[in-house]
Amino acid sequence: MRVAVIGAGRMGSGIAQVFLSAGAHVAVRDPLIDPAPAIGRGLRTAQSKGGGSADEALGRLTVGAVPYDSDLVIEAVPEDPGLKASVLAEVEEQVHDGAVLATNTSSLSITELSAALKRPERFLGMHFFNPVPVQRLVELVVTPATQVLEQVRGYVGLLGKTAVVVNDSPGFATSRLGVLLGLEAIRMVEEGVASADDIDTAMTLGYGYPMGPLRLGDLVGLDVRLAIADHLHARLGPRFEPPELLRWMVARGELGRKTGRGFYQW
Ligand SMILES: NC(=O)c1ccc[n+]([C@@H]2O[C@H](COP(=O)([O-])OP(=O)(O)OC[C@H]3O[C@@H](n4cnc5c(N)ncnc54)[C@H](O)[C@@H]3O)[C@@H](O)[C@H]2O)c1
């Protein structure tokens, strides 16, 4: 199979790596960085854990042009609707009519992005999670026009990952539920119901979550959490209104692990 990945940052290089590991030919296009070193490092790590030959897989990587005969093109450029729409429209012209186009957006409307395309029936969201080689879920986000779901479900199976299917709606399934839980946990700290540590322990030991919602917020970045909450608040209404405590922490630069302080000291 032939896959093209547009944008080779954190997500694009991971997506390229897992398709190479699954035996695909992969072309990667990024105007700013050479993706080969990061992908090579990822493939060598996978090899050391029992994966296939990194050198053999790297032999199937090309950098630059998107091949006309690509089966699947995955866009992973920054989260900017105008940039994504123009990249998708441009690449649609460069591949054959039967190619599938996918976006790795984590928050934008798939329906709105599909307005830029001539073949919206061959387009959907393929939401991978970070780090791509480790995370087992791919959220497939479809519009009423999408006709390539079963084909793409097969591609996810080739990667050894699990697909869930979500109709295009704000926050898809993952952010909508994950952010709601995180916001309520912050409101509980704000109201003095319990400490951050006790709220997280309640969910890890009581409900079997691998990580509590406040620790997860610190890892994701509280500024990122706030931006998603603002987006969902605007689209889905008051139940996503960000708590004052979250705004206040972000304003003070308490963003979680990346600044050394959030609900925890890092
Ligand atoms: N980082 C995450 O945890 C995560 C998780 C799921 C989804 N996403 C989504 O994945 C997408 C990419 O995120 P990321 O974290 O990899 O970003 P990133 O900033 O690490 O990488 C984006 C890459 O796109 C490149 N780029 C910019 N303009 C381009 C163009 N016109 N053509 C080709 N490449 C171009 C940049 O040079 C950069 O290397 C975003 O839509 C983001 O919302 C991110």
The ligand as an SDF file (V2000), in Angstrom:
LIG
                    3D

 44 48  0  0  0  0  0  0  0  0999 V2000
    0.3560   16.6970   19.3070 N   0  0  0  0  0  0  0  0  0  0  0  0
   -0.7110   15.9720   19.6730 C   0  0  0  0  0  0  0  0  0  0  0  0
   -0.7880   15.4610   20.8180 O   0  0  0  0  0  0  0  0  0  0  0  0
   -1.8340   15.7190   18.6980 C   0  0  0  0  0  0  0  0  0  0  0  0
   -2.6940   14.6260   18.9210 C   0  0  0  0  0  0  0  0  0  0  0  0
   -3.6930   14.3570   17.9690 C   0  0  0  0  0  0  0  0  0  0  0  0
   -3.8410   15.1740   16.8620 C   0  0  0  0  0  0  0  0  0  0  0  0
   -2.9990   16.2520   16.6940 N   0  0  0  0  0  0  0  0  0  0  0  0
   -3.1910   17.0750   15.5020 C   0  0  0  0  0  0  0  0  0  0  0  0
   -2.1980   16.7200   14.5410 O   0  0  0  0  0  0  0  0  0  0  0  0
   -1.8710   17.8530   13.7480 C   0  0  0  0  0  0  0  0  0  0  0  0
   -0.3690   18.0720   13.7840 C   0  0  0  0  0  0  0  0  0  0  0  0
    0.0210   18.2500   15.1240 O   0  0  0  0  0  0  0  0  0  0  0  0
    1.5550   18.0950   15.5850 P   0  0  0  0  0  0  0  0  0  0  0  0
    1.5280   18.0900   17.0830 O   0  0  0  0  0  0  0  0  0  0  0  0
    2.2300   16.9960   14.8540 O   0  0  0  0  0  0  0  0  0  0  0  0
    2.1420   19.5030   15.0800 O   0  0  0  0  0  0  0  0  0  0  0  0
    3.6650   19.9180   14.7840 P   0  0  0  0  0  0  0  0  0  0  0  0
    3.7050   21.3880   14.8960 O   0  0  0  0  0  0  0  0  0  0  0  0
    4.5970   19.0690   15.6120 O   0  0  0  0  0  0  0  0  0  0  0  0
    3.8850   19.4950   13.2510 O   0  0  0  0  0  0  0  0  0  0  0  0
    3.2870   20.1270   12.1670 C   0  0  0  0  0  0  0  0  0  0  0  0
    4.2320   19.9920   10.9760 C   0  0  0  0  0  0  0  0  0  0  0  0
    3.5600   20.4780    9.8150 O   0  0  0  0  0  0  0  0  0  0  0  0
    4.5330   21.1220    9.0040 C   0  0  0  0  0  0  0  0  0  0  0  0
    3.8670   21.9940    8.0430 N   0  0  0  0  0  0  0  0  0  0  0  0
    3.4540   23.2680    8.2180 C   0  0  0  0  0  0  0  0  0  0  0  0
    2.8920   23.7280    7.0600 N   0  0  0  0  0  0  0  0  0  0  0  0
    2.9580   22.7090    6.1620 C   0  0  0  0  0  0  0  0  0  0  0  0
    2.5560   22.5560    4.8100 C   0  0  0  0  0  0  0  0  0  0  0  0
    1.9540   23.5600    4.1380 N   0  0  0  0  0  0  0  0  0  0  0  0
    2.7770   21.3700    4.1910 N   0  0  0  0  0  0  0  0  0  0  0  0
    3.3700   20.3540    4.8450 C   0  0  0  0  0  0  0  0  0  0  0  0
    3.7870   20.4490    6.1390 N   0  0  0  0  0  0  0  0  0  0  0  0
    3.5700   21.6000    6.7810 C   0  0  0  0  0  0  0  0  0  0  0  0
    5.4490   21.8370    9.9900 C   0  0  0  0  0  0  0  0  0  0  0  0
    6.6940   22.1200    9.4050 O   0  0  0  0  0  0  0  0  0  0  0  0
    5.5190   20.7980   11.1300 C   0  0  0  0  0  0  0  0  0  0  0  0
    6.6420   19.9470   10.9510 O   0  0  0  0  0  0  0  0  0  0  0  0
   -2.7030   19.0040   14.3050 C   0  0  0  0  0  0  0  0  0  0  0  0
   -3.8830   19.1120   13.5580 O   0  0  0  0  0  0  0  0  0  0  0  0
   -3.0090   18.5620   15.7130 C   0  0  0  0  0  0  0  0  0  0  0  0
   -4.2040   19.1400   16.2190 O   0  0  0  0  0  0  0  0  0  0  0  0
   -1.9950   16.5200   17.5650 C   0  0  0  0  0  0  0  0  0  0  0  0
  1  2  1  0
  2  3  2  0
  2  4  1  0
  4  5  1  0
  4 44  2  0
  5  6  2  0
  6  7  1  0
  7  8  2  0
  8  9  1  0
  8 44  1  0
  9 10  1  0
  9 42  1  0
 10 11  1  0
 11 12  1  0
 11 40  1  0
 12 13  1  0
 13 14  1  0
 14 15  2  0
 14 16  1  0
 14 17  1  0
 17 18  1  0
 18 19  2  0
 18 20  1  0
 18 21  1  0
 21 22  1  0
 22 23  1  0
 23 24  1  0
 23 38  1  0
 24 25  1  0
 25 26  1  0
 25 36  1  0
 26 27  1  0
 26 35  1  0
 27 28  2  0
 28 29  1  0
 29 30  1  0
 29 35  2  0
 30 31  1  0
 30 32  2  0
 32 33  1  0
 33 34  2  0
 34 35  1  0
 36 37  1  0
 36 38  1  0
 38 39  1  0
 40 41  1  0
 40 42  1  0
 42 43  1  0
M  CHG  2   8   1  16  -1
M  END
$$$$
